């Protein structure tokens, strides 16, 4: 039988404050990377001490700030974060990185630093065992299932068919993903503005896209607007089956100056 252990403890980081009158001498043998994760609010707890390893009274500090940056020094969109002291615990303060701030970031090593004010003077809070001002924060994946976002296509390419008419189409839209439970259907919502003409959906079974991929494509669904009153055309619950790629095409009532526009295609 396999046994899996789980632990509940604060994500606590030891910090040394460079305060007037103290010589920094203490060094930890090992300082771990701070680990944060997508999919949750990350609550970080900071244990702020002086050079004698005694927790300091955080009432003597103002504006304790956490800065988080990528490897090139670019700040996260909502950085810096303000640390909030815990009244019942001397020297302990927390900062929360909201789930939204990490949602679009890839796994990576981030950098962080802490600063404060003491008597209107900037104070550096050391973040590693060698008293460097920069610490390492490891963004290490998601603890929640990934929800696939809708894909939106706003660019169309025009091609001339054998009759000399212009047909516009999206780029190739992948039908399959590497998922534990593969999806079996897709829906296509096409936003239009006063458009008059034909819109249709094609699928190809080619495993890779080339110039010949759609020569023998299968037309799956189509729609023709007679008057410019419809705002959205939908091809719903399209079975993926053996198809590997799709694309949406349209042709206006006048090939040269069609009435209205096709604005975007949303795939869900």
N, C-alpha and C positions, 0 to 999 in steps of 0.2 A: 504494500500500500504506500502510495506517495503522500507525503505530508507537506503542505504548503503553509508557511508561516507568514503572518501579516503583523505589522507593527503600527501603532498610532503614537506619533511623537511630533513635536514641533520642528519645522524646518528652521533650525536656529543657527545663526552665523555669529561667530565671535568677532568683535570689532575692538580695536585699540584706538583710543583718542589721544592725539598729540596735543596735550594741554600744557600750558605754561608752568614751568617749575618741575616737570617730570622728564627724565631721560628714558627714552624707549630702549629697553634691554631684553624684555621677555620674548622668547620665540617658541611657538608650538612646534612639536616634532612633525606633525602632519596637519594640513588644512585641506579638507575635502572641497571639491567643486560644489557649488550650489546647484541643485537640480530643480527645474521647473517644467511644467507640462501644459500642453494645450488641452482644452476641453473643461477646465476648472478655473476657479479663482485661486491663484497661488498666494497664500498668506505666508510671508517671510517674517521671521522673528530675529531681531538683532540684539545681541548681548554686548553692551557697550561698556568697556572697562578702561581703567587707566594703566600705566606702565607697571603698577604693582599687582595687576590682575584683580583689582577691586572694582566692582560696579560703581559707576559714577551717578550722581544725582542728575537726571536729565532735565531738571528744572533750571540747571545752570547753562543749558544749551537752548538755542532757538533755531527754528527752521532746519531741522534735521531732514536731509533730502537724499533720496536714492536716485541716482542716474543710471539708466540702462542703455547700452549702445551695442551696435553690431561691431564686427572686428575692425571696421574702418572708422569707427568713432561716430557713426550716424545714430542719433537718438531714436528710440522707439517713439511712435507717434504721440503717445501720451506721457512720455517721460519728461521731467522727473516726477517721482512719487514722494509724497510726504509721509514721514514716519510718525506714528502715533504712540507716545509712551503709554505703558500699562501702569496705572497708578499703584496697583498692589505689588508690583515687582520692580524694585530699584534697578535701573540700568537696562531695562528691557523695553524695546519699542517694536512695533510691527508696521509693515507696509503690505498692501494688497495689490497684485497685478491682476486686473480684471480679465476674465476669460476672453473678452472681445479683443484685447490688445495683442493676443498671441494667435488668434484664429487663422490669420493668413501667413504666418511665418513658417518657414521650413526648419527642420532640425538643424541646430547650429550652436556654436559656442558664442555667447554674448559676453560683454564686459560690463562691470558695474563699479560705481564709486559712490562714496558717501561724504557729504560735507555738512557743516553746521556753522552756526554763529555763536561765539562766546564773547560777551561784552562788545558786540558789533564788529568782531574780528572773525574772519573766515577760519574755520578749523577743519583740518583733514582728519577723517576717520580711516584708519588703516584697515584694509580688507583681506590681507593674506598674512601668512606666518612670517614673512620676511619684511613686513611693514611697507609693502608697496601700496600705492593709492588705488590700484586697479585690481579687482577680483574677477573670477571667472564664473559665469552662470551658464549652465548647460540646459538648453532647450531640447528635451529628450523625447519628443513624440507626444501622442495624444492618449489620454486615459479614457476617452469617450469614443464611441463609434463615429466614423466619418459620415456626414450627410452630404451626398453629392449635390453640388450647386447646379442650378440650371445653366446651360451654355447658351450664350447669345451671339449670333452671327449678324454683323451689320454691313459686311463688305460683299459685293456681288461682282462677278466677272462676266463681261459680255463676250459672246462668241457668235459668229455668223454661220447659220446653217446652210444647207445646199440650195435653199430657195432664196438666199440672200437676206433672210430675216435675222434680227438680233435676238438671241436668247441669253438671258442673264441667269447665273447660278451662284450658289454659295460655294465655299470650299468644301472638301470632303468631310463629312461628319462621322466620326468613329461610332460603330454600333455596339462594340463589346469592350469590356474592361476586365482587368484582373481582379475579380471579386470572389469572396467565398460563396456567395449566392448570386449567380449571374442574373442580370435583368433579362426579361423576355420581351418587353415592349418599350417603345419610346413614343412620345407625343411631340408634335411640331406645331407651334403657334406662330403664324406669320402676321406681323403688324403691317397694315397698309394705310395709305392716305389717299382717298379718292381714286384708287387704282381701278382701271378697267382693262381686263385681259385675262390670261390664263395662268394658273399657278399649279405646279405639280411636283410630286415627290418621286425620286428614283433611288433604287438600291442596286449595289453591285456585290457579287460574291468574291471579287478579287481580294487576295490577302494583302496586297500592296497596291498603292495608287500609281498609275502611269497614265500616259496620254491616251491609251486605249481602254482604260478601265470601264468607261461608260458607253462604249460602242454598242454593247449588248446589254445595257442596263435594263432593269425591270421597272416599268412605271407602276407605282403602287396606288397612289390616290391623286386626284386632280380636282381643280375647282375653277370655274369660269365666272367672272363677275360681269353681269350685264349692265348694272348701274353702279355708280360710285357711292354706295351707301354703307358698305360693310367696312368695319374697322379692323377685324381680325379674321383670318382664315385658319382653321385648325385641322390638322391631320392627326387624329387621336388614336391611341392604342395600336400603333403599328407594330406588328409582329416582327421581331428581329430575324428569327429563323436562321438561315444560312448566310444572311447578308452581313458583310463586314463594314460597309460604308454606305452612307446615304448622302444625297444633296437635294436641295430645294431649287427649283427653276421657275422662271416666270417669263412671259412674253406679253408686251403691251398690245392694246388694240391698234396702235400705230407703231410699227417697228422703229421708226426714226424718232418720233416725238410722242411717246406713249402718254396716255392720260393718267395722272396721279403717279404715286411712287410705292414701291415695296420697301419698307423701312428696316425690318429686322426679322430674324427667325430665332425663336427661343425653343430649345430642346430640353425636355424634361423626362 
